[in-house]
Amino acid sequence: MKPERLNRITVEAGKCGGRPCIRGQRMRVTDVLELLAAGASFDEILNDYPFLEREDILAVLDYAAHQTDHVVLQAP
């Protein structure tokens, strides 16, 4: 993970309900994750959304990995 990539992920009150977006655009992190989960390739995403850059997609993956990297406690 490259921590500097996380700077591409922005959260602004009033934009996309305060959800994490890519570089202040109205493209949410979850939108890109859903495209990837549906089987879209980087090239397909970049062709369909020309304002995105490859580093944006990598930033989304870094962000998601960072958000899920915490201890989960389970009741005995």
CORFEN-V832644 format. One record per residue. N is the residue number from 1. OMEGA is omega in degrees with one decimal (999 if undefined). Layout:
N_OMEGA / N_OMEGA
This chain:
1_175.4 / 2_-178.1 / 3_-179.0 / 4_176.7 / 5_-177.5 / 6_176.4 / 7_178.3 / 8_-179.7 / 9_-176.8 / 10_175.3 / 11_-179.3 / 12_176.0 / 13_177.9 / 14_177.2 / 15_-179.7 / 16_177.5 / 17_-179.9 / 18_179.6 / 19_179.4 / 20_-179.7 / 21_179.7 / 22_175.9 / 23_176.6 / 24_178.7 / 25_177.6 / 26_174.0 / 27_-176.9 / 28_174.9 / 29_-178.6 / 30_177.7 / 31_-179.4 / 32_178.4 / 33_178.8 / 34_176.8 / 35_178.9 / 36_179.9 / 37_178.9 / 38_176.1 / 39_178.9 / 40_177.3 / 41_175.4 / 42_-177.5 / 43_178.6 / 44_-179.7 / 45_-178.8 / 46_176.7 / 47_-178.7 / 48_-177.8 / 49_-172.4 / 50_177.1 / 51_177.3 / 52_175.7 / 53_178.9 / 54_179.8 / 55_177.0 / 56_179.9 / 57_177.1 / 58_177.4 / 59_177.1 / 60_179.9 / 61_176.9 / 62_-179.5 / 63_-179.9 / 64_178.9 / 65_-179.5 / 66_-178.5 / 67_-177.5 / 68_-176.8 / 69_175.8 / 70_-179.4 / 71_175.7 / 72_179.6 / 73_178.8 / 74_177.3 / 75_179.5 / 76_999
